[in-house]
């Protein structure tokens, strides 16, 4: 009953607040300013450097380890504080530069957004990837105000295909992770 009530209340509140939230979001879109190429390059360099530091701390690049079939313990990946900061920063950059791309239609913003979207794939982090994709879809529909069933079907189809692929890679990671410990015993 609690779950059903929560779902119904969420839809009801969403319906009531959609106009207010839409106005607030449109105002925030209107105050955006363009940033230069140097800023975009700096953002990508910072993200890449933090990613490399995270990988160096463990000595592996997760996507390469999984694709090679080597054992990879994703729970032990990265420096905890650095990794958490990198994940949050990656999501923020992904959303901020997608909004800039929608407003200014500059390829440099799209490049930064795609780079930030690519990092969770390199980490083999399905949750962050799905969070970013859903956020991008919501931002797109909020900004363009063009909600039609053909576009929703296209987005859903692409999202479904990418999710299936990424789930297969994640399952491969999980199998790689559960192959056993150093002494041959099971890690479960």
C-alpha positions in Angstrom: 0.0 0.0 0.0 2.9 2.4 0.9 4.6 1.8 -2.5 1.3 2.3 -4.4 0.5 5.5 -2.5 4.0 6.8 -3.1 3.8 6.1 -6.9 0.4 7.8 -7.1 1.5 10.8 -5.0 4.6 11.2 -7.2 2.6 11.3 -10.4 0.1 13.7 -8.9 2.8 16.0 -7.5 4.7 15.8 -10.8 1.6 16.8 -12.7 0.9 19.8 -10.4 4.5 21.0 -10.3 5.4 20.5 -13.9 4.4 24.1 -14.9 6.3 25.7 -12.1 9.4 23.6 -12.6 9.3 24.1 -16.4 9.2 27.9 -15.9 12.2 27.7 -13.4 14.2 25.5 -15.8 13.5 27.8 -18.8 14.7 30.8 -16.8 17.9 28.9 -15.9 18.4 28.1 -19.6 18.0 31.8 -20.5 20.8 33.0 -18.2 23.5 30.6 -19.6 26.5 32.1 -21.1 28.9 30.6 -23.7 32.3 29.4 -22.6 35.4 29.3 -24.7 37.2 26.5 -26.4 40.0 26.7 -23.7 37.4 26.1 -21.0 36.0 23.0 -22.8 39.5 21.6 -23.3 40.4 22.3 -19.7 37.2 20.4 -18.5 38.1 17.4 -20.7 41.7 17.5 -19.4 40.6 17.6 -15.8 38.1 14.7 -16.3 40.8 12.7 -18.1 43.4 13.4 -15.5 41.1 12.4 -12.6 40.2 9.2 -14.5 43.9 8.4 -15.0 44.6 9.0 -11.3 41.8 6.7 -10.4 43.1 4.0 -12.7 46.7 4.4 -11.7 45.7 4.0 -8.0 44.5 0.5 -8.8 46.7 -0.2 -11.7 44.0 -1.2 -14.2 41.6 0.4 -16.7 38.3 -1.3 -15.9 36.9 -1.5 -19.5 40.2 -3.0 -20.8 40.3 -5.5 -18.0 36.8 -6.7 -18.5 37.2 -6.9 -22.3 40.4 -8.9 -21.8 38.6 -11.3 -19.5 40.8 -10.6 -16.5 39.6 -10.6 -13.0 38.5 -7.1 -12.0 37.1 -6.2 -8.6 35.0 -3.2 -9.3 34.2 -2.7 -5.6 37.9 -2.0 -4.9 38.3 0.4 -7.8 39.8 3.8 -7.3 40.6 6.1 -4.4 37.3 6.3 -2.5 37.1 10.1 -2.2 38.6 10.8 -5.6 36.3 8.3 -7.3 33.2 9.7 -5.7 34.2 13.3 -6.7 34.9 12.1 -10.2 31.5 10.5 -10.6 29.7 13.6 -9.3 31.8 15.9 -11.4 31.3 13.8 -14.5 27.5 13.9 -14.1 27.4 17.6 -13.5 29.6 18.3 -16.5 27.5 16.0 -18.7 24.3 17.8 -17.8 25.7 21.3 -17.9 27.4 20.9 -21.3 24.4 19.2 -22.8 22.3 22.2 -21.8 24.9 24.5 -23.3 24.8 22.4 -26.5 21.0 22.6 -26.7 21.1 26.4 -26.3 24.1 27.3 -28.4 24.4 24.3 -30.8 28.2 24.3 -30.6 30.0 21.0 -31.2 32.5 21.8 -28.5 29.8 21.4 -25.9 28.6 18.2 -27.4 32.2 16.8 -27.3 32.5 17.6 -23.6 29.1 16.1 -22.9 30.0 12.9 -24.8 33.3 12.6 -23.1 31.6 12.9 -19.7 29.0 10.3 -20.8 31.9 8.0 -22.0 33.6 7.9 -18.6 31.0 5.7 -16.8 31.4 3.2 -19.7 35.2 3.2 -19.0 34.5 2.6 -15.3 31.9 -0.1 -16.2 29.5 1.8 -14.0 26.0 1.1 -15.2 24.2 3.1 -12.6 25.9 6.4 -13.4 25.6 5.8 -17.2 21.8 5.1 -16.9 21.4 8.1 -14.6 23.2 10.4 -17.1 21.2 9.0 -20.1 17.9 9.5 -18.3 18.9 13.0 -17.2 19.9 13.9 -20.8 16.5 12.7 -22.1 14.6 14.7 -19.5 16.8 17.8 -20.2 16.2 17.4 -23.9 12.4 17.2 -23.6 12.3 20.0 -21.1 14.4 22.3 -23.2 12.9 21.6 -26.6 9.3 21.2 -25.4 8.9 18.8 -28.3 7.4 15.7 -26.9 6.0 13.4 -29.6 5.7 9.6 -29.6 8.1 9.1 -32.5 10.9 10.9 -30.6 10.1 9.1 -27.4 10.2 5.8 -29.3 13.6 6.6 -30.9 15.1 7.6 -27.6 13.7 4.6 -25.8 14.9 2.3 -28.6 18.4 3.7 -28.5 18.4 3.7 -24.7 17.2 0.1 -24.7 19.9 -1.1 -27.1 22.7 0.7 -25.2 21.4 -0.6 -21.9 21.3 -4.2 -23.2 24.9 -3.8 -24.5 26.1 -2.2 -21.3 24.2 -4.8 -19.1 26.0 -7.6 -21.0 29.3 -5.9 -20.4 28.4 -5.4 -16.8 27.4 -9.0 -16.4 30.7 -10.0 -18.0 32.3 -7.8 -15.3 30.3 -9.5 -12.6 31.4 -12.9 -13.9 35.0 -11.7 -14.0 34.6 -10.3 -10.5 33.2 -13.6 -9.1 35.7 -16.0 -10.7 37.4 -16.4 -7.3 40.1 -15.0 -5.1 43.9 -15.4 -5.2 43.8 -18.7 -3.3 41.1 -20.2 -5.7 38.2 -20.0 -3.2 35.0 -18.3 -4.1 34.7 -14.6 -3.3 30.9 -15.0 -2.6 
